[in-house]
């Protein structure tokens, strides 16, 4: 009897062990062995296995390309920013973005200290002598060192331009410059008369009012441009100056406000005038006061 019970017990144990192993194997097949991985995963294709990694790489790639694009636009790499702004040049100029990036082939000179602005060809460069003098003057104004006791104030040369631009490597005959001269608070250009009289007065002043007979000036045209928004009047003058040694074509604009006389002058050799006249007209038309 005891031998029979042992046989029955051993038989039941083997059956239970076999049954448990079968159930565990079935569960592993259905849910996957955590150590070996699921059977569905082992039977999946490489593309399905690496799909999550591919999606993550794609997101990082898009973020990297987007960041690089922003850097390229901000730095105007390969002219990207200028090209985009050129698609809508008026909006770019209205936002003064052409101070930083050329728009439509032109850059903007914005002088907040004196209060004027104008555009000029983007491939022109600033006159280094003028820039050095302006920086030196600004340095002296901001200096904390007391002036020397025996120093005598020097009279400023009002005929020096505050800004000047021209083609790199040129002789200086082709350029645009702005002179800001102090005048009486009640000074008025209108006192000289209409645009024609103002133009004649400018030409007489440049040629020395007949004191230099070898220099002759000819007024070509003169007009008045009014800015009701800033309550300013701009006298635009085109004239020619000739002497035995040179022949120059000039386009200028004059305006007075708050004790300052602003004079923008763009000059070129007569031989270069047909090539630059469209640029000169745009420069003069863009000049305006900002304050």
C-alpha positions in Angstrom: 0.0 0.0 0.0 2.8 2.3 0.9 4.6 1.4 -2.4 1.4 2.2 -4.3 1.0 5.6 -2.6 4.6 6.5 -3.4 4.1 5.6 -7.0 0.9 7.6 -7.2 2.6 10.6 -5.5 5.5 10.5 -7.8 3.2 10.3 -10.8 1.2 13.3 -9.6 4.4 15.3 -9.0 5.7 14.6 -12.5 2.3 15.5 -14.0 2.2 18.7 -12.0 5.7 19.6 -13.0 5.0 18.9 -16.6 1.8 20.9 -16.4 3.5 23.9 -14.8 6.3 23.9 -17.4 3.7 23.8 -20.1 1.8 26.7 -18.6 5.0 28.7 -18.1 6.1 28.0 -21.7 2.7 29.1 -22.9 2.8 32.3 -20.9 6.3 33.0 -22.3 5.1 32.5 -25.8 2.1 34.8 -25.3 3.9 37.6 -23.3 7.5 37.0 -24.0 10.4 36.1 -21.8 11.8 39.2 -20.1 15.3 37.8 -20.4 15.1 36.6 -24.0 12.6 39.1 -25.4 9.3 38.5 -26.9 8.8 36.1 -29.7 7.1 38.8 -31.7 10.1 41.1 -31.3 12.5 38.4 -32.4 10.4 37.7 -35.4 10.0 41.5 -36.4 12.0 43.1 -39.2 15.1 45.4 -38.5 13.1 48.4 -39.8 10.4 47.8 -37.2 13.0 47.3 -34.4 14.9 50.6 -35.3 11.7 52.7 -35.9 11.8 54.4 -32.5 15.5 55.3 -33.0 14.8 56.6 -36.5 12.0 58.8 -35.3 14.2 60.2 -32.5 17.0 60.9 -35.0 14.6 62.6 -37.4 13.4 65.0 -34.6 17.0 65.8 -33.7 17.8 66.4 -37.3 14.9 68.8 -37.8 15.8 70.7 -34.7 19.5 70.9 -35.8 18.6 72.1 -39.3 16.1 74.7 -37.9 18.7 76.1 -35.5 21.3 76.2 -38.3 18.9 78.0 -40.5 18.2 80.7 -37.8 22.0 81.2 -37.4 22.4 81.5 -41.2 19.6 84.1 -41.4 20.9 86.1 -38.4 24.4 86.1 -39.8 23.3 86.8 -43.4 25.3 83.7 -44.4 25.7 83.6 -48.2 23.3 86.6 -48.4 20.3 84.6 -47.2 18.9 87.4 -45.1 19.4 90.0 -47.8 17.6 87.7 -50.3 14.6 87.2 -48.0 14.4 90.9 -47.2 14.7 91.6 -50.9 11.4 89.8 -51.5 9.6 92.6 -49.7 12.1 95.6 -49.7 9.7 98.2 -48.5 8.8 96.3 -45.4 12.5 95.7 -44.6 13.2 99.4 -45.0 10.2 100.4 -42.9 11.5 98.2 -40.1 15.1 99.7 -40.6 16.4 96.2 -41.1 18.7 97.6 -43.9 20.8 99.1 -41.2 22.0 95.5 -40.5 21.4 93.8 -43.8 21.5 95.1 -47.4 18.0 95.3 -48.9 17.6 95.5 -52.6 21.3 96.3 -53.0 21.3 99.2 -50.5 22.3 99.7 -46.9 21.1 102.4 -44.6 23.1 105.0 -42.7 21.2 105.8 -39.5 22.9 108.6 -37.4 20.9 108.8 -34.2 23.3 111.3 -32.7 22.8 114.0 -35.4 19.3 112.8 -36.4 19.4 111.8 -40.1 19.3 108.8 -42.3 19.8 107.8 -46.0 20.5 104.7 -48.1 23.6 104.1 -50.1 24.9 101.2 -52.4 25.6 98.1 -50.2 29.0 97.6 -51.9 30.3 101.0 -50.7 32.4 101.3 -47.6 32.7 104.0 -44.9 35.5 106.5 -45.2 38.0 105.4 -42.6 39.4 108.9 -42.0 35.9 110.2 -41.1 35.2 107.1 -38.9 38.5 107.6 -37.1 37.8 111.3 -36.4 34.2 110.5 -35.2 35.5 107.8 -32.9 38.3 110.1 -31.5 35.8 112.9 -31.0 33.4 110.6 -29.1 36.3 109.3 -27.0 37.2 112.8 -25.9 33.6 113.6 -25.1 33.3 110.6 -22.9 36.8 110.9 -21.3 36.8 111.2 -17.5 40.2 112.9 -17.5 40.1 116.6 -16.7 41.4 118.9 -19.5 44.9 120.4 -19.2 45.1 123.8 -17.5 46.9 125.4 -20.4 44.7 123.8 -23.0 42.8 126.2 -25.3 39.6 125.1 -27.0 40.1 124.5 -30.7 37.6 125.8 -33.1 35.7 123.1 -34.9 35.9 122.7 -38.6 32.3 122.8 -39.5 33.0 121.7 -43.1 34.1 118.2 -42.1 31.6 115.5 -42.9 30.2 113.4 -40.1 29.8 110.4 -42.4 31.1 109.5 -45.9 30.8 106.4 -48.1 32.3 105.4 -51.4 33.5 102.5 -53.5 36.4 100.6 -51.8 39.7 101.5 -53.3 38.5 104.6 -55.1 40.3 107.9 -55.2 37.5 109.7 -53.3 36.0 111.5 -56.3 33.0 109.2 -56.2 31.4 109.4 -52.8 28.5 110.6 -50.7 28.9 112.6 -47.5 26.9 114.5 -45.0 27.9 117.8 -43.3 26.1 119.1 -40.2 26.8 122.8 -39.5 25.5 124.8 -36.5 23.4 127.8 -37.5 21.1 130.3 -35.7 18.0 128.8 -34.3 15.9 131.0 -36.5 17.9 130.1 -39.7 15.6 129.4 -42.6 16.6 128.2 -46.1 13.3 129.7 -47.4 14.9 133.1 -46.8 17.0 132.6 -49.9 13.8 132.2 -52.0 12.4 129.3 -53.9 14.1 126.1 -55.0 15.7 127.8 -58.0 17.2 130.7 -56.0 18.4 128.3 -53.3 20.1 126.2 -56.0 21.8 129.2 -57.5 23.0 130.3 -54.1 24.6 126.9 -53.4 26.4 126.9 -56.8 27.7 130.4 -56.2 29.0 129.4 -52.8 30.8 126.3 -54.1 32.4 128.1 -57.0 33.6 130.9 -54.7 31.2 133.6 -56.0 33.4 134.4 -58.9 36.6 134.6 -56.8 37.9 131.6 -58.6 37.3 132.2 -62.3 38.8 128.9 -63.4 36.0 127.0 -61.5 32.6 127.2 -63.1 29.3 125.9 -61.8 26.1 125.1 -63.7 22.7 124.5 -62.0 20.9 121.6 -63.7 17.7 121.4 -61.6 16.4 122.3 -58.2 13.2 121.1 -56.4 11.5 121.1 -53.1 10.4 117.9 -51.2 8.2 118.5 -48.2 7.8 116.0 -45.3 4.6 116.9 -43.5 5.1 114.2 -40.9 8.3 115.7 -39.6 7.5 119.2 -40.7 10.7 119.4 -42.8 11.6 120.8 -46.2 14.3 119.3 -48.3 15.9 121.2 -51.2 17.2 118.9 -53.8 19.8 120.3 -56.1 21.7 118.9 -59.1 24.6 120.8 -60.5 27.9 120.5 -62.4 31.3 121.9 -61.4 34.1 122.2 -63.9 37.7 123.4 -63.9 40.7 122.8 -66.2 41.6 119.8 -63.9 38.2 118.1 -63.2 34.6 117.9 -64.2 32.2 116.7 -61.5 28.5 116.0 -61.3 26.8 116.6 -58.0 23.4 115.9 -56.4 22.8 117.5 -53.0 20.0 117.9 -50.5 19.8 120.7 -47.9 17.6 120.9 -44.8 17.6 123.1 -41.6 16.2 122.4 -38.2 16.8 123.3 -34.6 20.0 125.3 -35.2 21.5 122.7 -37.6 22.0 122.9 -41.4 22.2 119.4 -42.9 23.8 119.0 -46.3 24.1 115.7 -48.1 26.3 115.8 -51.3 26.9 113.0 -53.7 29.6 113.6 -56.3 31.1 111.7 -59.2 33.3 112.4 -62.2 31.3 113.5 -65.1 32.5 110.4 -67.0 31.0 108.1 -64.3 27.6 110.0 -64.1 25.6 107.8 -66.5 26.6 104.7 -64.5 25.8 106.1 -61.0 23.0 108.6 -61.6 20.2 106.1 -60.6 22.0 105.4 -57.3 22.5 109.1 -56.6 18.9 109.9 -57.2 17.9 107.1 -54.7 20.4 108.4 -52.2 19.0 112.0 -52.3 15.4 110.9 -52.3 16.0 108.7 -49.2 17.7 111.4 -47.1 15.4 112.5 -44.2 15.6 113.7 -40.6 14.8 111.3 -37.8 14.2 113.6 -34.9 
